[in-house]
Amino acid sequence: MLTLQSRLAMPETNIDLFPDVGGGHFLAACPGHVAEWLALSSDPIQAGDAIVFGLGDVGMRSADLPALLNDRRQGPQPDADRVLATVQARMTGAPPAASAGLREAIDRHFSGADLPTIMSSLAAAGASRSTDEPG
C-alpha cells in the first residue's frame, strides 16, 4: 500500500553505492528493465509508477491513514481478507503513472549486457536526464 504522496528511489546510487539485498529483492519484481533503470539512475518514481511496476498494489490518501490504523486497533485482528477489504474501502485507486510512459525507452536503453553498453545507448539517444528519456 502506498499513499498518493509516496516516492520510491534508490538514492544510494547517487553516492556510488549499489542497491543491497533488500533492493535486489523488490527490484526483481519490476517488469522489463525497470530494475536496472532504478538501480543505476536513482530517478525517483511516484506511487502510480510503483503500482504499474509491481512495487505496490494500492494507493490511498495520506489523510486516510490514521483512520485505517484506528480500524486496525479495534478488537481482534481480522483475517487477511477483511484487512484487504478495509484497505480497499479507503483506497482511491492508482494515481497517475508518470514514468510508465518511458517503459519502451527504459527497456531499450537498460537492456545492455554491461554498463558501457547502457551508457552508449543513452549517449546515442542524447538522453541525459531529459523529460522524455530515462536518465
BELTAWO-V224007 format. One line per field, one symbol per residue. phi: phi as a letter, one per 40 degrees, with the letter a starting at -180 (. if undefined). burial: # if it has 16 or more other C-alpha atoms within 10 Angstrom, else .. A space follows every 10 residues. Layout:
BEGIN
phi = ???
burial = ???
END
This chain:
BEGIN
phi = .bccccbbab ccccbgbbdc cccccccccc cfbccccccc cgccbcdccd cccgcababa cdcccdcccc dcccgccccd cccccccccb cbgccdbccd ccdccdcccc cccacdcccc cccccgcbgc cbacb
burial = .###.#.### #.#.....#. ......#..# .######### ###.###### ###.#..### .......... .......... ......#..# #..##.#.## ..#.###.## ##.....##. ##....#... ..###
END
